[in-house]
Amino acid sequence: MNLAVFASGRGSNFSAIVKAIQQGKLKIKLQLLICDQPQAPVIRRAQRAGVRVVLVRREDFASRIDFEAAIIGKLKESKINLIALAGFMRLLSPEFVSAYRRRIMNIHPSLLPAYKGAHAINDAYKARAAFTGVTVHFVDEQVDHGPLILQRKIKISPKDSLASLEKKIHTLEHKLYPYAIQLYVSGRLESQGRVKAA
């Protein structure tokens, strides 16, 4: 089974996936990094890991349709079975989502549906919530929405700073995402995201 990771930034979840594969915890071939930002640190991470980088900049295409068609072409070339969004800061069109229905995963740093959007950790921290967490879900046509795969809760301590909370969230993400992908690989996910009994 072949995996493509889509990322726009630092790429810490990308590296967690690479590490899980190297350790034998995740049995999938990471074929591609799809990135839309030429200066993104994730590109160097991919190069060090020997993963092919496909840089696809939106501004190089006349339309969103053409931009996504170029990405789909690369996915088909590499026979990609599963897409993992890991900080990819572009919304995928309904047509793209439909083409890869139940084959696009996303990880989000909150207990969805709480704290959607790009500032979820900060939003939970500012709200002085007692808990937050991490969600892995299948992507659908709505933002930070779709069938849930896994959720894990994190307590927000009164002693937490925003930085310490971010660290706790990212540590959990790096464990949960490879595990969720392996559930998919092993056929333990139903179409609605529920985990089948072992």
C-alpha positions in Angstrom: 0.0 0.0 0.0 1.3 3.4 -1.0 1.0 6.7 1.1 1.3 10.3 0.2 1.7 13.0 2.9 0.5 16.5 2.1 2.2 19.2 4.2 2.9 22.9 4.1 5.0 23.6 7.1 7.5 22.1 9.6 6.6 18.5 9.0 6.8 17.0 12.5 4.0 14.7 11.8 5.7 13.7 8.5 8.8 12.8 10.5 6.7 10.8 13.0 5.2 8.8 10.1 8.7 8.2 8.7 10.0 7.0 12.1 7.1 4.6 12.6 7.8 3.1 9.2 11.5 2.8 10.0 10.7 1.1 13.3 8.3 -1.4 11.6 5.2 -0.1 13.5 3.7 1.2 10.3 3.7 -1.1 7.3 3.1 1.2 4.3 5.3 2.7 1.6 5.7 6.5 1.9 6.0 7.4 -1.8 5.4 11.1 -1.9 5.4 14.4 -0.1 3.1 16.9 -1.7 4.0 20.4 -0.7 2.7 23.8 -1.8 5.4 25.9 -0.1 8.9 25.9 -1.5 10.5 27.2 1.7 8.7 24.7 4.0 11.1 22.8 6.4 9.2 19.6 5.7 10.9 19.4 2.3 14.3 19.0 3.9 12.8 16.3 6.2 11.6 14.4 3.2 14.9 14.8 1.3 16.8 13.4 4.3 14.3 10.5 4.5 14.7 9.7 0.8 11.1 10.5 0.1 10.2 12.0 -3.3 9.1 15.6 -3.0 6.5 17.1 -5.4 6.3 20.8 -5.1 3.0 22.1 -6.5 2.5 25.8 -6.0 -1.1 27.2 -6.5 0.2 30.3 -8.2 1.7 28.3 -11.0 -1.8 27.2 -12.1 -4.6 29.2 -13.7 -7.3 27.6 -11.6 -7.8 25.5 -8.6 -9.1 22.7 -10.9 -5.7 22.7 -12.8 -3.8 22.8 -9.5 -5.6 19.8 -8.1 -5.5 18.0 -11.4 -1.7 18.2 -11.3 -1.7 16.7 -7.8 -4.0 13.9 -8.8 -1.7 13.2 -11.8 1.2 12.7 -9.4 -0.9 10.5 -7.1 -1.9 8.3 -9.9 1.7 8.0 -11.2 2.7 6.7 -7.8 -0.4 4.5 -7.3 -1.3 6.2 -4.1 -3.8 4.4 -1.9 -4.0 6.7 1.0 -3.4 10.4 1.6 -2.4 11.8 5.1 -2.9 15.6 5.5 -0.2 16.8 8.0 -0.5 20.6 8.2 -1.5 21.1 4.6 -2.9 24.6 4.6 -5.1 24.4 1.6 -8.7 23.3 1.4 -9.4 20.4 -1.0 -12.3 20.8 -3.3 -15.4 18.6 -3.0 -14.3 17.0 -6.4 -10.9 16.1 -5.0 -12.4 14.7 -1.8 -14.9 12.7 -3.8 -12.2 11.2 -6.0 -10.4 9.9 -2.8 -13.4 9.3 -0.6 -12.4 7.6 2.7 -8.8 7.6 1.5 -7.9 11.1 2.9 -7.0 11.3 6.6 -6.4 14.5 8.6 -5.0 15.1 12.1 -6.4 18.0 14.1 -5.2 19.3 17.5 -8.5 19.3 19.3 -11.4 17.1 20.2 -13.5 17.8 17.1 -16.0 19.3 16.7 -14.6 21.6 19.3 -12.0 24.2 18.2 -12.0 23.8 14.5 -9.6 25.9 12.4 -5.9 26.8 12.2 -5.6 28.0 15.8 -7.1 25.1 17.8 -4.5 24.8 20.5 -4.5 28.5 21.2 -8.3 28.6 21.1 -8.6 25.9 23.7 -5.9 27.5 25.9 -7.5 30.9 25.8 -10.9 29.4 26.6 -9.3 27.9 29.7 -10.9 24.5 28.8 -10.3 21.7 31.2 -9.5 19.3 28.3 -8.5 19.3 24.7 -6.9 16.6 22.6 -6.2 15.2 19.2 -8.5 13.9 16.5 -7.8 11.7 13.4 -10.6 11.7 10.9 -11.5 11.0 7.3 -11.8 14.2 5.3 -15.1 15.2 3.8 -16.3 18.4 2.0 -16.5 20.4 5.2 -13.6 22.0 7.2 -12.3 19.8 10.1 -15.2 17.5 9.6 -15.8 13.9 8.6 -16.0 10.4 10.1 -13.9 10.2 13.3 -11.2 7.5 13.4 -9.5 8.2 16.8 -9.7 10.8 19.5 -7.5 11.1 22.6 -8.0 13.5 25.4 -5.4 15.7 27.1 -5.9 17.5 30.4 -5.0 21.2 30.4 -3.3 21.9 33.6 -3.5 25.3 35.3 0.3 25.2 35.2 0.4 24.8 31.4 1.7 27.5 29.2 0.7 27.7 25.6 4.1 26.2 24.7 3.8 23.3 27.1 0.3 22.5 25.9 1.5 22.6 22.3 4.3 20.2 23.2 1.8 17.8 24.8 -0.5 17.9 21.8 2.3 17.4 19.3 3.7 14.4 21.3 0.3 12.8 21.2 -0.1 13.5 17.5 3.1 11.8 16.7 1.9 8.6 18.3 -1.7 8.7 17.2 -1.3 9.4 13.5 0.9 6.5 12.6 -1.3 4.2 14.7 -4.4 5.4 12.8 -2.8 4.9 9.5 -1.8 1.4 10.5 -5.4 0.7 11.4 -6.3 1.6 7.8 -3.5 -0.5 6.4 -4.6 -3.5 8.4 -8.2 -3.2 7.3 -9.5 -2.4 10.7 -11.4 0.8 9.8 -15.0 0.7 8.6 -16.1 3.2 6.0 -17.5 5.5 8.7 -14.2 5.6 10.5 -15.1 3.1 13.3 -12.4 0.7 14.4 -13.3 -2.9 14.0 -12.6 -5.3 16.8 -9.3 -7.1 16.6 
